Amino acid sequence: MTMRTVTAGAAGLIRRPIQQKSLFFLGKEKYEMEMSTETTMRATVCKVHRCCLCVCDHCTQQEVIVHYDNACCFHVGQRVCIHYDGMMTRSIPPQINATCIECL
């Protein structure tokens, strides 16, 4: 679940399709809870670091930084399927937090 202010939005995040929304109030602030669906990305590994990968997304041909604890298990040129929570930063390159990475 992610939390964001309804009026201001969440700076720095790209939102993906959501399954469910619920509103709640904390003091005078109005918040919206979102339960996002898990998203997958097919990509090719460009660089490998200890806790992250730099990959090229097959759909957008864009580089993406993938944070993943076992990133060192992969190698350059490997094709992977990345499962993540659907949130991606607006940084250049964008960044995601992987929940699971599988070899294709």
Summary of the structure (lengths in Angstrom):
residues: 104
radius of gyration: 15.6
end to end distance: 28.3
largest distance: 51.0
contacts: 291
relative contact order: 0.23
helix: 3%
strand: 59%
